[in-house]
Amino acid sequence: MDTKIETKFQSSLVLKEVFVEKTIFTRNVAVPLQGKLVFDFNHEIEEKELDEVHVRLHGEVKNDEGSIEVSATIFASFIAGFSGDYNDEIKKAVKENSTLAIMFPYLRTQIALVSSQSGINNLCVPAININAYLDAKKKQAEEVPTPKKTMKKG
């Protein structure tokens, strides 16, 4: 018997499915495992029909020496059932912020799992501020110079 728990704070997004799409672990034993490890990630959001949203979240941990690299891609499908009057901008922000906040723990867990089974210390990716990440990505996109059109003399 499925028991449904109700709350006043129900999300507009329902997680339909989530799975690990790809995981890569590379360790070069010829290079000592040292140096600072750096984590970076990116995401893609694709809106489908009938309020379905597909999201891919890709994360990577590596060091400058090239002795280790761990990456994972997590795929999730959500249903965005908004009840009420929300404009498209608010819907887009909720979809992006909420899907990433829901998926990020899956990415962290996959990287920790793969690294713990590889004979090295467990790589625990720190929690992040999703809003700060999205703000930085937006600012970065705004700073990209647009190519100038040149007129050919002829």
N, C-alpha and C positions, 0 to 999 in steps of 0.2 A: 504494500500500500504506500503510495506516494503521499507524504504529508507536506502541504504547502505552508510555509511560514510567511505571514504577511507583516509588513512594516509600513510606516508612514513615509519612510525615506527610500522607497523603491527607486532604483536607477532606471533611466530611460533606455539603457542598453542591456541586452540579455546576451550572455556568452553562449553561442550556439555550439562551437567546437574550438579546440585549441590543440595544437600538436607541434612537435619539433620537426621542422622541415629539413634542417641540415645542421650537422655538427662537424667541425674539423678540429683536430688536435695535431699540432706539429711540434716536435721537440728535436732539436739538433744537439745530440750528445757530444759532438766535437767542440761545442761552444759551452763554456761554463754557464750555469744558470745563475745569473747575477744581474744587477742593474735594476732600474726602476721599471715596474710594469705599468702600462698605460691602458686604460679602458676607453673605448669609443663606441658609439652606436648610432644607428639611423633607422628610419622607418618609412614605410609606404602605406598609404591608405587609399583604398579603391572602393568607391561607392557602387554597389550593384543595384538591381531593381528590387522593388518591394522592401525598401528600408534595410536591406542587408549591406553590411560593411565588411570588407576583407582588409586585414591588417597584417603586414609583415614587419617584424622587429628584428634587426640584425645587430649583434654586439660582438666585440672583438677585444681580447686582452693580448698584448704582446709587449716585448721589450726591444730596446734599440739594438742589442747585440744579435738579435735574430735567433736566440736559443729556444724561444718558446712562442707559440701562437695558439690561442684557443678562440674559436669563433662559433657562434650558433645563430640560427635563424628560426624564429618562432612564428607560426602562422595561426591566426585566429579569425573566426567569423562571428559577427555580432548581428543582432537584430536591433534596430533603433526604432523603438515604438514611442514616439513623443506624444504625450497627451497634453493638450493645451495649445495656446497660441505662442509659438516661438518663431522668431525670424530665422532665416537661413544661416546667418552669421553665428547665432547662438547655438544652433544645431550642429554646425561644423565644429565649433570650439568644444562642445560637449563630447562629440564623437572622437575628436583627436585627443583631448586631455584624458578622458575616461578610458578609452581603449588602451592607451599607453600605460596608464596607471595600473590597469588590470593585468596587462601582459608583462610588465617589467619584472615582477617576481619570478615568472616562468623562465625568463632569460637568465636571471641571476642564478637560479637553481640549476639550470642546465650547465652553465659554465662551472659552477662549483662541483657538480656531479662528475663531469668529464675530467676535471683536474684532480679530483680526489682519487680517481681510479688509475692515475697515470704515474704514480711514484713520485710526485712532487707535493709540496704543501698545497692544501686546499686553497684555491683562488676564490676569495669571497668579494664579489663586486659590491661596492658600497651602494646604499640607497641613494637615489637622486631626487632632485626637485624637478618634476616633469614640466611645470610651468616655466621655470628658468631655462630649461633645455629648449622648449618651444619658442620662447622669446629670443634666445640666442640664435636659433635657426632662422627665425623671421628676420632678425637684424642682419644676419649674414647674407640672406637672400637679397635684402634691400641694398646691400653694399656692393653687390656684384655689378661691375660696370656693363652697360649695354653696348654692344658693338656699334661703332659709328658707321653710318653709310657713307661711302665715298662715291663721288661721281666720276665716271670715266670721261676723260677728254677724248673727243673723237672727231 
